Amino acid sequence: MRIYTFHKPIGTQIAPEREDGFDAVEVLPDSLSFWAIVFPLPWLVWHKLWLELGFYLFAMMLIGGLLATPYAAAGLALSGLPGLYLWLEGHDLRRAKLRRKGYELVDVVEAKDKQTAFARFVAKQMQARRDAVARLPQIGMPAADPTP
């Protein structure tokens, strides 16, 4: 089972009763980022992590600069660290980007895949909406007195 986090823009309402009620929701897995270690630059660009891309390129330039010095062995040993960091923390970097953009964490769901996680999330939101409606006070006319 995997863990998925659900994020929405602060101030927006999730509307389970509408067809497009979940369009603003972002779903992120809480796992290792395999593609981030295999193809770090395209992965960073694909997810539009521009700040992180700048730090990655800066770190790789520093490590590459070590290769032209007598400390080339240290540079070679350190060359895998930025990719390893992306592998371990890639999805957390995406969550940090969403926080910077004004998103908030809505829910955390455990499921075998993204589609099942989204279905569970929708079911939880629908149940929460029904519970909120059930807690509303009943407003209406008082019952008529049956005795004449």
N, C-alpha and C positions, 0 to 999 in steps of 0.2 A: 504494500500500500504506500502511496505517496501523499504528501501534504501539499495542498494548494492554498494560496492566499488570494483573497478577493479585495480589490481596491476600487473606490469610486471617488469622483471629484467632491471636494468638501462643498456642502451646500446643496448638492443635488439629491433628489429623492429617487429611490428605487421604486418603480411602479410595476409590481408583478402582474397587475391586471391588464397592462397595455402590451402590445406586440413588441414595441421598441423600448420597453421599460428597463432592459438590462444592457442597452447599447453602450453606456458609459462605463460599464464594469470591466476592469482589467483583471485577468487571471494569471497568476505566476506560480510555477512550481517551486517548492522549497527543496531543491536537490542540487546535485553537482551539475555544472554546465559543461557537458562533454564537448560541444561544438566550440566553446570558448577556448579550450586548450588546443583543439585541432586547428582551427582557423581564427585566431584572436582578432586580427584587424577586421575581416569581414563581419565577424560576430558583433563587434563593438559598433560598426557602422550600421548594420542591420537593425540593431536595437536603439540606434540614435543616442548612444552614450558618448557624446562629444567630449565632455570634460574628462571622462575616464580614458577616452582615446588619446587625449593630449598627455595625460599622465603616463599611459602605457608607452607612447612613443618617446617621451622624455626618459623614462626608465631604460628603454631599450637603447637609446642613444648613449646614455651614461655607461651601460654595460658594454656596448659596442666600442666605446672609447677605451675601456679597459683592455680590450683585445689588442690595441695598438701599443700597449705599454709593456713593460716587463712583467706586469701582473696579468698576463693573458690567461693563465690557468684559472685565476680567480674570476675573471670575466666569463670564461667558458662555464665555470661552475654556477655562476649567478644567472646565466642567460635563460634558464628555464623558470626562474622565480616569478616573473610577471605573468606568464601563461598559467603557472600553477595557482597563482592568486586568482586569476579570472576563473579557473576551473572550480575553485572552492567557493568563491564569493560572487560569481557572476550574477546570479538571480538577486542577491542582496543589493548589488549595485543597481539593478533595474528597479528594485523597491525604493531605494534612496532617490532615484530619478523621479519616480512617481510622487514621493513626498515633496520633493522640490517643486514639482508642477502643481501641487495643491491637492493631491489625492490622499485619502485616508483609508486605513485598513477597515474593512467591513466585516469580514468573516474568515475563518480558517476551516478548511474541510479536508477530510482524509478520504481518498478514493483510489481506485486502481488506475484511472486515466482522467484526462481533462474533461471529457464529456460527462462522465459519471459524477465528477466533482461539481460541474456546473448544474447538473440535474439536482443534486443534493442541495446546492446553494439555493436554487429556485424554490425547491420544496420548503426549505427553512424560512425563506422570505415570505412565501405564501402563508405558512403557518403563523409566523409572527404577525402578519397583517390580519389574519382571522382572529388571533388572540387579542390584538389591539381593538378590533371592532367589537369583540365580545365584552371587553372591559368598559366600553362606552356606556354612560347611563342611558336607560331606556326613556325616551321622550315621547310623550303622546297624551292623548286625552285620558282622563281617569275613567275607569270602568263605570258604566251606568249602574245605578242601584236597582237590582231586580225586583225589589218589593215596591208595591204601589203606594 
